[in-house]
Amino acid sequence: MRRIRFQAFNRWGVKVFENVTTSADRVLINWAGGGPVAEASSGNKVVDGIYYYLAEVEFADFANTKRTYKGWVEIVR
């Protein structure tokens, strides 16, 4: 893989997390349930519930294939 853009949204469509990985050696999406993007450095956590994700993946092939994956994850603490 060449690049992954991962975003998580709450049920109202507000983006609560975004991460872009561009290292082909290490593909890592590390979302530990942190709060809204603007508050990420404050250590706030999102409330328990369903969050929707969108992952845009660019593969390191000759065609530079791009695929979009979407789904949901449930946060339970």
ZICOR-V752328 format. One record per pair of residues at least 24 apart in sequence whose ideal C-beta (glycine too) atoms are under 10 Angstrom apart, sorted by the first residue. I is the first residue (numbers start at 1). J is the second residue. Records with the same first field share a line. If there is no record, write none. Layout:
I=J + J
This chain:
1=26 + 27 + 57 + 58 + 59 + 60 + 61
2=27 + 57 + 58 + 59 + 60 + 61 + 64 + 65 + 66
3=27 + 56 + 57 + 58 + 59 + 60 + 64 + 66
4=28 + 29 + 55 + 56 + 57 + 58 + 69
5=29 + 54 + 55 + 56 + 57 + 58 + 68
6=30 + 31 + 53 + 54 + 55 + 56 + 57 + 69
7=31 + 37 + 52 + 53 + 54 + 55 + 56 + 70
8=33 + 34 + 37 + 46 + 51 + 52 + 53 + 54 + 55 + 72 + 73 + 75
9=51 + 52 + 53 + 54 + 70 + 72
10=36 + 46 + 47 + 49 + 50 + 51 + 52
11=49 + 50 + 51 + 52 + 72
13=52
15=54
16=40 + 44 + 45 + 46 + 51 + 52 + 75
17=46 + 51 + 53
18=54
19=55
20=56
21=57
22=58
24=59 + 60
27=57
29=53 + 55
31=73 + 75
32=75
33=73 + 75 + 76 + 77
45=75 + 77
46=75 + 77
47=75 + 77
48=74 + 75 + 76 + 77
49=73 + 74 + 75 + 76
50=74 + 75
51=75
